[in-house]
Amino acid sequence: MLIQLEETERSFDTFWARHEKRLTQCLQLRRFEESFR
């Protein structure tokens, strides 16, 4: 159970590192659009 949790956490870290920049840009774009409505 604990080993599985660590593996999930590690793969999530890898996923996050790969997608963080894109997700951050999407978030900033949405805030930008919201502020101009």
C-alpha positions, -999 to +999 in steps of 0.1 A: +000+000+000+027+025+010+049+015-019+020+020-043+014+055-027+050+065-032+049+053-068+018+073-075+033+103-059+064+100-079+046+096-112+024+126-103+055+147-096+068+137-131+035+146-146+033+179-128+069+188-138+060+181-174+027+200-174+032+228-148+042+254-173+013+248-196-012+246-167+001+278-153-002+296-186-038+283-190-046+296-155-031+330-162-049+332-195-082+325-178-076+351-151-067+376-178-099+369-197-120+371-165-106+405-157-116+419-191-152+408-190 
